[in-house]
Amino acid sequence: MKMTIEVDCTPEEARRFLGLPDVSALNDHLVGEMKKRIDANMTMISPDELVKNWMSFGAGAQEHFRKLMEVGMSAATTKK
């Protein structure tokens, strides 16, 4: 036997029905605090520095991957 139940309710109603705590005030506080911290940190970082940091990570990861492939290829060609 197969049974399907469809419940039409808002997230707030579902939360109350399941007995989950209301954390919307905490969530609003955390989001506000995160916005403040992001705004404060963005004024300290120049766009040039931000892009330079992103690019250095990408270049380092590419170089690491290239070395990994070189080691793998040399191991594959020497062991026959």
HTML snippet that shows the backbone in 3Dmol.js (N, CA, C, O; Angstrom):
<script src="https://3Dmol.org/build/3Dmol-min.js"></script>
<div id="view" style="width:600px;height:400px;position:relative"></div>
<script>
const pdb = `
ATOM      1  N   MET A   1       0.846  -1.162   0.000  1.00  0.00           N
ATOM      2  CA  MET A   1       0.000   0.000   0.000  1.00  0.00           C
ATOM      3  C   MET A   1       0.894   1.228   0.000  1.00  0.00           C
ATOM      4  O   MET A   1       1.856   1.319   0.762  1.00  0.00           O
ATOM      5  N   LYS A   2       0.563   2.149  -0.852  1.00  0.00           N
ATOM      6  CA  LYS A   2       1.310   3.389  -0.935  1.00  0.00           C
ATOM      7  C   LYS A   2       0.380   4.534  -0.585  1.00  0.00           C
ATOM      8  O   LYS A   2      -0.745   4.611  -1.079  1.00  0.00           O
ATOM      9  N   MET A   3       0.867   5.430   0.280  1.00  0.00           N
ATOM     10  CA  MET A   3       0.065   6.545   0.730  1.00  0.00           C
ATOM     11  C   MET A   3       0.870   7.833   0.575  1.00  0.00           C
ATOM     12  O   MET A   3       2.053   7.880   0.913  1.00  0.00           O
ATOM     13  N   THR A   4       0.232   8.855   0.071  1.00  0.00           N
ATOM     14  CA  THR A   4       0.883  10.147  -0.079  1.00  0.00           C
ATOM     15  C   THR A   4       0.098  11.179   0.700  1.00  0.00           C
ATOM     16  O   THR A   4      -1.122  11.288   0.579  1.00  0.00           O
ATOM     17  N   ILE A   5       0.841  11.945   1.515  1.00  0.00           N
ATOM     18  CA  ILE A   5       0.217  13.011   2.300  1.00  0.00           C
ATOM     19  C   ILE A   5       0.864  14.318   1.882  1.00  0.00           C
ATOM     20  O   ILE A   5       2.089  14.443   1.889  1.00  0.00           O
ATOM     21  N   GLU A   6       0.056  15.273   1.526  1.00  0.00           N
ATOM     22  CA  GLU A   6       0.559  16.580   1.135  1.00  0.00           C
ATOM     23  C   GLU A   6       0.129  17.589   2.190  1.00  0.00           C
ATOM     24  O   GLU A   6      -1.053  17.714   2.509  1.00  0.00           O
ATOM     25  N   VAL A   7       1.106  18.302   2.721  1.00  0.00           N
ATOM     26  CA  VAL A   7       0.842  19.295   3.756  1.00  0.00           C
ATOM     27  C   VAL A   7       1.121  20.675   3.167  1.00  0.00           C
ATOM     28  O   VAL A   7       2.210  20.931   2.652  1.00  0.00           O
ATOM     29  N   ASP A   8       0.147  21.541   3.246  1.00  0.00           N
ATOM     30  CA  ASP A   8       0.297  22.895   2.743  1.00  0.00           C
ATOM     31  C   ASP A   8       0.379  23.844   3.933  1.00  0.00           C
ATOM     32  O   ASP A   8      -0.629  24.174   4.557  1.00  0.00           O
ATOM     33  N   CYS A   9       1.605  24.274   4.234  1.00  0.00           N
ATOM     34  CA  CYS A   9       1.784  25.194   5.353  1.00  0.00           C
ATOM     35  C   CYS A   9       3.018  26.045   5.100  1.00  0.00           C
ATOM     36  O   CYS A   9       3.840  25.742   4.235  1.00  0.00           O
ATOM     37  N   THR A  10       3.126  27.106   5.870  1.00  0.00           N
ATOM     38  CA  THR A  10       4.290  27.984   5.766  1.00  0.00           C
ATOM     39  C   THR A  10       5.436  27.374   6.575  1.00  0.00           C
ATOM     40  O   THR A  10       5.197  26.507   7.415  1.00  0.00           O
ATOM     41  N   PRO A  11       6.653  27.804   6.340  1.00  0.00           N
ATOM     42  CA  PRO A  11       7.768  27.310   7.162  1.00  0.00           C
ATOM     43  C   PRO A  11       7.557  27.589   8.652  1.00  0.00           C
ATOM     44  O   PRO A  11       7.923  26.768   9.494  1.00  0.00           O
ATOM     45  N   GLU A  12       6.979  28.720   8.974  1.00  0.00           N
ATOM     46  CA  GLU A  12       6.694  29.054  10.379  1.00  0.00           C
ATOM     47  C   GLU A  12       5.715  28.049  10.984  1.00  0.00           C
ATOM     48  O   GLU A  12       5.916  27.587  12.108  1.00  0.00           O
ATOM     49  N   GLU A  13       4.661  27.709  10.248  1.00  0.00           N
ATOM     50  CA  GLU A  13       3.689  26.727  10.742  1.00  0.00           C
ATOM     51  C   GLU A  13       4.319  25.352  10.897  1.00  0.00           C
ATOM     52  O   GLU A  13       4.040  24.647  11.867  1.00  0.00           O
ATOM     53  N   ALA A  14       5.161  24.967   9.956  1.00  0.00           N
ATOM     54  CA  ALA A  14       5.827  23.666  10.044  1.00  0.00           C
ATOM     55  C   ALA A  14       6.759  23.633  11.249  1.00  0.00           C
ATOM     56  O   ALA A  14       6.812  22.630  11.961  1.00  0.00           O
ATOM     57  N   ARG A  15       7.489  24.712  11.485  1.00  0.00           N
ATOM     58  CA  ARG A  15       8.386  24.787  12.635  1.00  0.00           C
ATOM     59  C   ARG A  15       7.623  24.620  13.940  1.00  0.00           C
ATOM     60  O   ARG A  15       8.033  23.856  14.813  1.00  0.00           O
ATOM     61  N   ARG A  16       6.514  25.337  14.069  1.00  0.00           N
ATOM     62  CA  ARG A  16       5.705  25.225  15.285  1.00  0.00           C
ATOM     63  C   ARG A  16       5.115  23.831  15.438  1.00  0.00           C
ATOM     64  O   ARG A  16       5.086  23.290  16.544  1.00  0.00           O
ATOM     65  N   PHE A  17       4.645  23.244  14.343  1.00  0.00           N
ATOM     66  CA  PHE A  17       4.049  21.912  14.392  1.00  0.00           C
ATOM     67  C   PHE A  17       5.064  20.870  14.840  1.00  0.00           C
ATOM     68  O   PHE A  17       4.726  19.963  15.601  1.00  0.00           O
ATOM     69  N   LEU A  18       6.303  20.991  14.378  1.00  0.00           N
ATOM     70  CA  LEU A  18       7.345  20.037  14.743  1.00  0.00           C
ATOM     71  C   LEU A  18       7.976  20.343  16.097  1.00  0.00           C
ATOM     72  O   LEU A  18       8.772  19.551  16.603  1.00  0.00           O
ATOM     73  N   GLY A  19       7.629  21.477  16.684  1.00  0.00           N
ATOM     74  CA  GLY A  19       8.151  21.828  18.000  1.00  0.00           C
ATOM     75  C   GLY A  19       9.573  22.359  17.971  1.00  0.00           C
ATOM     76  O   GLY A  19      10.281  22.295  18.976  1.00  0.00           O
ATOM     77  N   LEU A  20       9.992  22.876  16.840  1.00  0.00           N
ATOM     78  CA  LEU A  20      11.341  23.418  16.729  1.00  0.00           C
ATOM     79  C   LEU A  20      11.378  24.837  17.292  1.00  0.00           C
ATOM     80  O   LEU A  20      10.384  25.559  17.210  1.00  0.00           O
ATOM     81  N   PRO A  21      12.505  25.239  17.857  1.00  0.00           N
ATOM     82  CA  PRO A  21      12.591  26.588  18.442  1.00  0.00           C
ATOM     83  C   PRO A  21      12.609  27.658  17.359  1.00  0.00           C
ATOM     84  O   PRO A  21      13.051  27.419  16.235  1.00  0.00           O
ATOM     85  N   ASP A  22      12.128  28.827  17.713  1.00  0.00           N
ATOM     86  CA  ASP A  22      12.136  29.956  16.797  1.00  0.00           C
ATOM     87  C   ASP A  22      13.482  30.669  16.921  1.00  0.00           C
ATOM     88  O   ASP A  22      13.751  31.332  17.922  1.00  0.00           O
ATOM     89  N   VAL A  23      14.311  30.528  15.909  1.00  0.00           N
ATOM     90  CA  VAL A  23      15.648  31.127  15.938  1.00  0.00           C
ATOM     91  C   VAL A  23      15.760  32.301  14.967  1.00  0.00           C
ATOM     92  O   VAL A  23      16.867  32.700  14.606  1.00  0.00           O
ATOM     93  N   SER A  24      14.635  32.852  14.545  1.00  0.00           N
ATOM     94  CA  SER A  24      14.678  33.949  13.575  1.00  0.00           C
ATOM     95  C   SER A  24      15.364  35.185  14.154  1.00  0.00           C
ATOM     96  O   SER A  24      16.082  35.873  13.428  1.00  0.00           O
ATOM     97  N   ALA A  25      15.167  35.485  15.430  1.00  0.00           N
ATOM     98  CA  ALA A  25      15.824  36.649  16.038  1.00  0.00           C
ATOM     99  C   ALA A  25      17.334  36.435  16.094  1.00  0.00           C
ATOM    100  O   ALA A  25      18.102  37.360  15.828  1.00  0.00           O
ATOM    101  N   LEU A  26      17.759  35.232  16.435  1.00  0.00           N
ATOM    102  CA  LEU A  26      19.182  34.905  16.464  1.00  0.00           C
ATOM    103  C   LEU A  26      19.775  34.987  15.056  1.00  0.00           C
ATOM    104  O   LEU A  26      20.874  35.509  14.867  1.00  0.00           O
ATOM    105  N   ASN A  27      19.045  34.474  14.080  1.00  0.00           N
ATOM    106  CA  ASN A  27      19.506  34.519  12.702  1.00  0.00           C
ATOM    107  C   ASN A  27      19.649  35.964  12.225  1.00  0.00           C
ATOM    108  O   ASN A  27      20.641  36.309  11.584  1.00  0.00           O
ATOM    109  N   ASP A  28      18.669  36.804  12.532  1.00  0.00           N
ATOM    110  CA  ASP A  28      18.738  38.216  12.145  1.00  0.00           C
ATOM    111  C   ASP A  28      19.946  38.903  12.786  1.00  0.00           C
ATOM    112  O   ASP A  28      20.626  39.705  12.145  1.00  0.00           O
ATOM    113  N   HIS A  29      20.203  38.581  14.051  1.00  0.00           N
ATOM    114  CA  HIS A  29      21.353  39.161  14.751  1.00  0.00           C
ATOM    115  C   HIS A  29      22.664  38.713  14.100  1.00  0.00           C
ATOM    116  O   HIS A  29      23.554  39.532  13.871  1.00  0.00           O
ATOM    117  N   LEU A  30      22.784  37.429  13.805  1.00  0.00           N
ATOM    118  CA  LEU A  30      24.007  36.905  13.199  1.00  0.00           C
ATOM    119  C   LEU A  30      24.242  37.487  11.812  1.00  0.00           C
ATOM    120  O   LEU A  30      25.374  37.828  11.468  1.00  0.00           O
ATOM    121  N   VAL A  31      23.197  37.604  11.020  1.00  0.00           N
ATOM    122  CA  VAL A  31      23.332  38.185   9.680  1.00  0.00           C
ATOM    123  C   VAL A  31      23.763  39.644   9.786  1.00  0.00           C
ATOM    124  O   VAL A  31      24.625  40.092   9.030  1.00  0.00           O
ATOM    125  N   GLY A  32      23.174  40.381  10.710  1.00  0.00           N
ATOM    126  CA  GLY A  32      23.563  41.776  10.915  1.00  0.00           C
ATOM    127  C   GLY A  32      25.016  41.902  11.334  1.00  0.00           C
ATOM    128  O   GLY A  32      25.734  42.775  10.847  1.00  0.00           O
ATOM    129  N   GLU A  33      25.452  41.031  12.238  1.00  0.00           N
ATOM    130  CA  GLU A  33      26.845  41.048  12.699  1.00  0.00           C
ATOM    131  C   GLU A  33      27.798  40.694  11.561  1.00  0.00           C
ATOM    132  O   GLU A  33      28.859  41.304  11.428  1.00  0.00           O
ATOM    133  N   MET A  34      27.430  39.724  10.752  1.00  0.00           N
ATOM    134  CA  MET A  34      28.268  39.353   9.617  1.00  0.00           C
ATOM    135  C   MET A  34      28.379  40.513   8.626  1.00  0.00           C
ATOM    136  O   MET A  34      29.459  40.769   8.094  1.00  0.00           O
ATOM    137  N   LYS A  35      27.276  41.214   8.377  1.00  0.00           N
ATOM    138  CA  LYS A  35      27.307  42.364   7.468  1.00  0.00           C
ATOM    139  C   LYS A  35      28.247  43.435   7.991  1.00  0.00           C
ATOM    140  O   LYS A  35      29.019  44.016   7.228  1.00  0.00           O
ATOM    141  N   LYS A  36      28.184  43.704   9.316  1.00  0.00           N
ATOM    142  CA  LYS A  36      29.062  44.712   9.898  1.00  0.00           C
ATOM    143  C   LYS A  36      30.529  44.322   9.733  1.00  0.00           C
ATOM    144  O   LYS A  36      31.362  45.152   9.370  1.00  0.00           O
ATOM    145  N   ARG A  37      30.836  43.058  10.001  1.00  0.00           N
ATOM    146  CA  ARG A  37      32.223  42.605   9.892  1.00  0.00           C
ATOM    147  C   ARG A  37      32.719  42.629   8.452  1.00  0.00           C
ATOM    148  O   ARG A  37      33.867  42.993   8.193  1.00  0.00           O
ATOM    149  N   ILE A  38      31.871  42.249   7.531  1.00  0.00           N
ATOM    150  CA  ILE A  38      32.258  42.280   6.116  1.00  0.00           C
ATOM    151  C   ILE A  38      32.518  43.713   5.680  1.00  0.00           C
ATOM    152  O   ILE A  38      33.510  43.990   5.006  1.00  0.00           O
ATOM    153  N   ASP A  39      31.630  44.623   6.063  1.00  0.00           N
ATOM    154  CA  ASP A  39      31.823  46.028   5.704  1.00  0.00           C
ATOM    155  C   ASP A  39      33.119  46.574   6.301  1.00  0.00           C
ATOM    156  O   ASP A  39      33.853  47.296   5.626  1.00  0.00           O
ATOM    157  N   ALA A  40      33.406  46.239   7.551  1.00  0.00           N
ATOM    158  CA  ALA A  40      34.620  46.722   8.204  1.00  0.00           C
ATOM    159  C   ALA A  40      35.866  46.153   7.519  1.00  0.00           C
ATOM    160  O   ALA A  40      36.849  46.871   7.332  1.00  0.00           O
ATOM    161  N   ASN A  41      35.834  44.884   7.149  1.00  0.00           N
ATOM    162  CA  ASN A  41      36.999  44.268   6.522  1.00  0.00           C
ATOM    163  C   ASN A  41      37.179  44.716   5.080  1.00  0.00           C
ATOM    164  O   ASN A  41      38.312  44.796   4.604  1.00  0.00           O
ATOM    165  N   MET A  42      36.108  45.005   4.380  1.00  0.00           N
ATOM    166  CA  MET A  42      36.228  45.433   2.998  1.00  0.00           C
ATOM    167  C   MET A  42      36.879  46.808   2.891  1.00  0.00           C
ATOM    168  O   MET A  42      37.537  47.106   1.894  1.00  0.00           O
ATOM    169  N   THR A  43      36.700  47.644   3.909  1.00  0.00           N
ATOM    170  CA  THR A  43      37.357  48.946   3.867  1.00  0.00           C
ATOM    171  C   THR A  43      38.855  48.803   4.113  1.00  0.00           C
ATOM    172  O   THR A  43      39.626  49.666   3.694  1.00  0.00           O
ATOM    173  N   MET A  44      39.283  47.739   4.780  1.00  0.00           N
ATOM    174  CA  MET A  44      40.704  47.525   5.045  1.00  0.00           C
ATOM    175  C   MET A  44      41.419  46.870   3.863  1.00  0.00           C
ATOM    176  O   MET A  44      42.640  46.978   3.754  1.00  0.00           O
ATOM    177  N   ILE A  45      40.698  46.205   2.991  1.00  0.00           N
ATOM    178  CA  ILE A  45      41.316  45.491   1.884  1.00  0.00           C
ATOM    179  C   ILE A  45      41.053  46.246   0.587  1.00  0.00           C
ATOM    180  O   ILE A  45      39.911  46.558   0.249  1.00  0.00           O
ATOM    181  N   SER A  46      42.115  46.525  -0.114  1.00  0.00           N
ATOM    182  CA  SER A  46      41.941  47.191  -1.412  1.00  0.00           C
ATOM    183  C   SER A  46      41.597  46.134  -2.452  1.00  0.00           C
ATOM    184  O   SER A  46      41.991  44.978  -2.305  1.00  0.00           O
ATOM    185  N   PRO A  47      40.874  46.506  -3.493  1.00  0.00           N
ATOM    186  CA  PRO A  47      40.535  45.540  -4.542  1.00  0.00           C
ATOM    187  C   PRO A  47      41.772  44.905  -5.185  1.00  0.00           C
ATOM    188  O   PRO A  47      41.739  43.739  -5.577  1.00  0.00           O
ATOM    189  N   ASP A  48      42.865  45.675  -5.295  1.00  0.00           N
ATOM    190  CA  ASP A  48      44.087  45.129  -5.877  1.00  0.00           C
ATOM    191  C   ASP A  48      44.640  43.989  -5.031  1.00  0.00           C
ATOM    192  O   ASP A  48      45.046  42.955  -5.563  1.00  0.00           O
ATOM    193  N   GLU A  49      44.654  44.178  -3.713  1.00  0.00           N
ATOM    194  CA  GLU A  49      45.150  43.130  -2.824  1.00  0.00           C
ATOM    195  C   GLU A  49      44.255  41.892  -2.866  1.00  0.00           C
ATOM    196  O   GLU A  49      44.741  40.762  -2.843  1.00  0.00           O
ATOM    197  N   LEU A  50      42.955  42.118  -2.928  1.00  0.00           N
ATOM    198  CA  LEU A  50      42.007  41.011  -2.974  1.00  0.00           C
ATOM    199  C   LEU A  50      42.228  40.151  -4.219  1.00  0.00           C
ATOM    200  O   LEU A  50      42.275  38.925  -4.130  1.00  0.00           O
ATOM    201  N   VAL A  51      42.361  40.791  -5.365  1.00  0.00           N
ATOM    202  CA  VAL A  51      42.579  40.058  -6.612  1.00  0.00           C
ATOM    203  C   VAL A  51      43.932  39.363  -6.588  1.00  0.00           C
ATOM    204  O   VAL A  51      44.057  38.236  -7.068  1.00  0.00           O
ATOM    205  N   LYS A  52      44.948  40.024  -6.032  1.00  0.00           N
ATOM    206  CA  LYS A  52      46.278  39.423  -5.953  1.00  0.00           C
ATOM    207  C   LYS A  52      46.241  38.160  -5.091  1.00  0.00           C
ATOM    208  O   LYS A  52      46.863  37.157  -5.442  1.00  0.00           O
ATOM    209  N   ASN A  53      45.521  38.197  -3.969  1.00  0.00           N
ATOM    210  CA  ASN A  53      45.399  37.017  -3.116  1.00  0.00           C
ATOM    211  C   ASN A  53      44.687  35.885  -3.838  1.00  0.00           C
ATOM    212  O   ASN A  53      45.106  34.731  -3.745  1.00  0.00           O
ATOM    213  N   TRP A  54      43.618  36.199  -4.556  1.00  0.00           N
ATOM    214  CA  TRP A  54      42.883  35.169  -5.288  1.00  0.00           C
ATOM    215  C   TRP A  54      43.754  34.553  -6.369  1.00  0.00           C
ATOM    216  O   TRP A  54      43.755  33.336  -6.552  1.00  0.00           O
ATOM    217  N   MET A  55      44.498  35.391  -7.088  1.00  0.00           N
ATOM    218  CA  MET A  55      45.323  34.899  -8.185  1.00  0.00           C
ATOM    219  C   MET A  55      46.488  34.053  -7.673  1.00  0.00           C
ATOM    220  O   MET A  55      46.850  33.059  -8.302  1.00  0.00           O
ATOM    221  N   SER A  56      47.075  34.432  -6.546  1.00  0.00           N
ATOM    222  CA  SER A  56      48.203  33.654  -6.025  1.00  0.00           C
ATOM    223  C   SER A  56      47.744  32.263  -5.605  1.00  0.00           C
ATOM    224  O   SER A  56      48.481  31.291  -5.771  1.00  0.00           O
ATOM    225  N   PHE A  57      46.554  32.162  -5.072  1.00  0.00           N
ATOM    226  CA  PHE A  57      46.036  30.838  -4.709  1.00  0.00           C
ATOM    227  C   PHE A  57      45.813  30.002  -5.958  1.00  0.00           C
ATOM    228  O   PHE A  57      46.154  28.820  -5.982  1.00  0.00           O
ATOM    229  N   GLY A  58      45.249  30.600  -6.986  1.00  0.00           N
ATOM    230  CA  GLY A  58      44.987  29.865  -8.227  1.00  0.00           C
ATOM    231  C   GLY A  58      46.270  29.413  -8.892  1.00  0.00           C
ATOM    232  O   GLY A  58      46.354  28.278  -9.361  1.00  0.00           O
ATOM    233  N   ALA A  59      47.278  30.285  -8.942  1.00  0.00           N
ATOM    234  CA  ALA A  59      48.544  29.930  -9.566  1.00  0.00           C
ATOM    235  C   ALA A  59      49.248  28.850  -8.763  1.00  0.00           C
ATOM    236  O   ALA A  59      49.822  27.928  -9.343  1.00  0.00           O
ATOM    237  N   GLY A  60      49.216  28.944  -7.455  1.00  0.00           N
ATOM    238  CA  GLY A  60      49.836  27.922  -6.610  1.00  0.00           C
ATOM    239  C   GLY A  60      49.172  26.576  -6.779  1.00  0.00           C
ATOM    240  O   GLY A  60      49.845  25.547  -6.825  1.00  0.00           O
ATOM    241  N   ALA A  61      47.860  26.576  -6.871  1.00  0.00           N
ATOM    242  CA  ALA A  61      47.131  25.321  -7.048  1.00  0.00           C
ATOM    243  C   ALA A  61      47.444  24.712  -8.413  1.00  0.00           C
ATOM    244  O   ALA A  61      47.586  23.496  -8.534  1.00  0.00           O
ATOM    245  N   GLN A  62      47.550  25.547  -9.431  1.00  0.00           N
ATOM    246  CA  GLN A  62      47.881  25.042 -10.769  1.00  0.00           C
ATOM    247  C   GLN A  62      49.278  24.444 -10.795  1.00  0.00           C
ATOM    248  O   GLN A  62      49.497  23.396 -11.403  1.00  0.00           O
ATOM    249  N   GLU A  63      50.224  25.106 -10.138  1.00  0.00           N
ATOM    250  CA  GLU A  63      51.596  24.597 -10.101  1.00  0.00           C
ATOM    251  C   GLU A  63      51.659  23.273  -9.337  1.00  0.00           C
ATOM    252  O   GLU A  63      52.356  22.349  -9.755  1.00  0.00           O
ATOM    253  N   HIS A  64      50.944  23.181  -8.237  1.00  0.00           N
ATOM    254  CA  HIS A  64      50.905  21.946  -7.454  1.00  0.00           C
ATOM    255  C   HIS A  64      50.306  20.804  -8.281  1.00  0.00           C
ATOM    256  O   HIS A  64      50.815  19.684  -8.254  1.00  0.00           O
ATOM    257  N   PHE A  65      49.241  21.084  -9.004  1.00  0.00           N
ATOM    258  CA  PHE A  65      48.606  20.071  -9.838  1.00  0.00           C
ATOM    259  C   PHE A  65      49.550  19.631 -10.962  1.00  0.00           C
ATOM    260  O   PHE A  65      49.620  18.445 -11.285  1.00  0.00           O
ATOM    261  N   ARG A  66      50.278  20.590 -11.561  1.00  0.00           N
ATOM    262  CA  ARG A  66      51.230  20.255 -12.628  1.00  0.00           C
ATOM    263  C   ARG A  66      52.329  19.327 -12.096  1.00  0.00           C
ATOM    264  O   ARG A  66      52.686  18.349 -12.752  1.00  0.00           O
ATOM    265  N   LYS A  67      52.863  19.635 -10.909  1.00  0.00           N
ATOM    266  CA  LYS A  67      53.898  18.785 -10.311  1.00  0.00           C
ATOM    267  C   LYS A  67      53.353  17.400 -10.001  1.00  0.00           C
ATOM    268  O   LYS A  67      54.047  16.401 -10.192  1.00  0.00           O
ATOM    269  N   LEU A  68      52.122  17.335  -9.526  1.00  0.00           N
ATOM    270  CA  LEU A  68      51.491  16.056  -9.232  1.00  0.00           C
ATOM    271  C   LEU A  68      51.374  15.210 -10.492  1.00  0.00           C
ATOM    272  O   LEU A  68      51.632  14.007 -10.464  1.00  0.00           O
ATOM    273  N   MET A  69      50.985  15.838 -11.594  1.00  0.00           N
ATOM    274  CA  MET A  69      50.869  15.124 -12.868  1.00  0.00           C
ATOM    275  C   MET A  69      52.234  14.669 -13.380  1.00  0.00           C
ATOM    276  O   MET A  69      52.348  13.576 -13.936  1.00  0.00           O
ATOM    277  N   GLU A  70      53.266  15.488 -13.202  1.00  0.00           N
ATOM    278  CA  GLU A  70      54.611  15.114 -13.622  1.00  0.00           C
ATOM    279  C   GLU A  70      55.096  13.883 -12.853  1.00  0.00           C
ATOM    280  O   GLU A  70      55.669  12.968 -13.444  1.00  0.00           O
ATOM    281  N   VAL A  71      54.873  13.859 -11.567  1.00  0.00           N
ATOM    282  CA  VAL A  71      55.281  12.710 -10.748  1.00  0.00           C
ATOM    283  C   VAL A  71      54.517  11.465 -11.190  1.00  0.00           C
ATOM    284  O   VAL A  71      55.098  10.387 -11.319  1.00  0.00           O
ATOM    285  N   GLY A  72      53.234  11.613 -11.417  1.00  0.00           N
ATOM    286  CA  GLY A  72      52.429  10.482 -11.857  1.00  0.00           C
ATOM    287  C   GLY A  72      52.861   9.951 -13.212  1.00  0.00           C
ATOM    288  O   GLY A  72      52.920   8.739 -13.418  1.00  0.00           O
ATOM    289  N   MET A  73      53.163  10.854 -14.136  1.00  0.00           N
ATOM    290  CA  MET A  73      53.598  10.425 -15.472  1.00  0.00           C
ATOM    291  C   MET A  73      54.971   9.758 -15.422  1.00  0.00           C
ATOM    292  O   MET A  73      55.198   8.756 -16.101  1.00  0.00           O
ATOM    293  N   SER A  74      55.883  10.306 -14.626  1.00  0.00           N
ATOM    294  CA  SER A  74      57.213   9.690 -14.559  1.00  0.00           C
ATOM    295  C   SER A  74      57.128   8.315 -13.900  1.00  0.00           C
ATOM    296  O   SER A  74      57.847   7.396 -14.294  1.00  0.00           O
ATOM    297  N   ALA A  75      56.263   8.166 -12.910  1.00  0.00           N
ATOM    298  CA  ALA A  75      56.096   6.845 -12.271  1.00  0.00           C
ATOM    299  C   ALA A  75      55.464   5.872 -13.235  1.00  0.00           C
ATOM    300  O   ALA A  75      55.823   4.694 -13.240  1.00  0.00           O
ATOM    301  N   ALA A  76      54.534   6.325 -14.052  1.00  0.00           N
ATOM    302  CA  ALA A  76      53.851   5.438 -14.991  1.00  0.00           C
ATOM    303  C   ALA A  76      54.782   5.003 -16.133  1.00  0.00           C
ATOM    304  O   ALA A  76      54.663   3.879 -16.621  1.00  0.00           O
ATOM    305  N   THR A  77      55.693   5.861 -16.561  1.00  0.00           N
ATOM    306  CA  THR A  77      56.577   5.521 -17.679  1.00  0.00           C
ATOM    307  C   THR A  77      57.783   4.711 -17.247  1.00  0.00           C
ATOM    308  O   THR A  77      58.330   3.958 -18.053  1.00  0.00           O
ATOM    309  N   THR A  78      58.221   4.842 -15.983  1.00  0.00           N
ATOM    310  CA  THR A  78      59.406   4.080 -15.550  1.00  0.00           C
ATOM    311  C   THR A  78      59.054   2.669 -15.125  1.00  0.00           C
ATOM    312  O   THR A  78      59.907   1.785 -15.206  1.00  0.00           O
ATOM    313  N   LYS A  79      57.836   2.421 -14.678  1.00  0.00           N
ATOM    314  CA  LYS A  79      57.428   1.070 -14.245  1.00  0.00           C
ATOM    315  C   LYS A  79      56.661   0.388 -15.356  1.00  0.00           C
ATOM    316  O   LYS A  79      55.495   0.700 -15.598  1.00  0.00           O
ATOM    317  N   LYS A  80      57.325  -0.560 -16.043  1.00  0.00           N
ATOM    318  CA  LYS A  80      56.669  -1.280 -17.123  1.00  0.00           C
ATOM    319  C   LYS A  80      56.616  -2.736 -16.833  1.00  0.00           C
ATOM    320  O   LYS A  80      56.095  -3.508 -17.638  1.00  0.00           O
TER     321      LYS A  80
END
`;
const viewer = $3Dmol.createViewer("view");
viewer.addModel(pdb, "pdb");
viewer.setStyle({}, {cartoon: {color: "spectrum"}});
viewer.zoomTo();
viewer.render();
</script>
